[in-house]
Structures are given as structure tokens and as C-alpha cells.
Amino acid sequence: MGVQQVLLSPSNETKALLEYLCEQSGKLYNTGVYFARQIFFKTNKLLIGKFDLAIEPSISKSALAQSLPSTPMQQTLMSVTEAFKSFKQLRDLYLKGELHFRPKAPGYLRGCLKSF
């Protein structure tokens, strides 16, 4: 995924909206991480399918997910999936003895970074 930085000088209304979307996306990311971690710890199954989290009713039908437009909601949950895919690759290397440290499951975000 490519990222392009765009510097903004938003109005107060736009700034408030962007901060709201950032906060909601961060909360949704943490919700997805919590769900995926619980599934992993309880069943040893990793949710690494592209839309595993986006189609999970307990997440996608939540008020939090519904507070975001569908594309950012799906992109946020796909970011969680990518983190767990990376964890799986590291875990596989560790189990083969090719990695000198035991990888940890993805963690939570601490908060919205305000860069406006």
C-alpha cells in the first residue's frame, strides 16, 4: 500500500471531523486487535483472511464500525489483518528455529496522533 503525505490547513470544522475519524479508526483498530488476539489465544487460529474481520458481525455491525464510512472501516480492519499476517510469518520462522526471539501478537494503538 502506498502512502502520500498531504499537508493540510483545515478549517476548525474539517479539523474536528478529521480528528473524529482518526479517533474512531483507532478505536476500531483496537477492537479488531482485541477480537483477533482473543481468537488466537483461545483457538490458536489466526484471522489472516483479507476480510475476516470486516465480515465478522460482532465487529462490522457494531456502532463503532457503523460510525465510519465503509472504505475507511474496511481499510482499518485490513490493517489489523496485515499486522497478524506479519506476526504469522515471524511465528513460523520462530517455530522453524530461524528466529532468535519469540514474536508477540500485535498490540494496541495508544491514541490518535494529532498532526494537523
Stockholm file with secondary structure:
# STOCKHOLM 1.0

chainA/1-116         MGVQQVLLSPSNETKALLEYLCEQSGKLYNTGVYFARQIFFKTNKLLIGKFDLAIEPSISKSALAQSLPSTPMQQTLMSVTEAFKSFKQLRDLYLKGELHFRPKAPGYLRGCLKSF
#=GR chainA/1-116 SS CCCCCCCCCCCHHHHHHHHHHHHHHHHHHHHHHHHHHHHHHHHCCCCCSTTTTTTCHHHHTSHHHHTSCHHHHHHHHHHHHHHHHHHHHHHHHHHTTCCSSCCCCCCCCCCCCCCC
#=GC SS_cons         CCCCCCCCCCCHHHHHHHHHHHHHHHHHHHHHHHHHHHHHHHHCCCCCSTTTTTTCHHHHTSHHHHTSCHHHHHHHHHHHHHHHHHHHHHHHHHHTTCCSSCCCCCCCCCCCCCCC
//
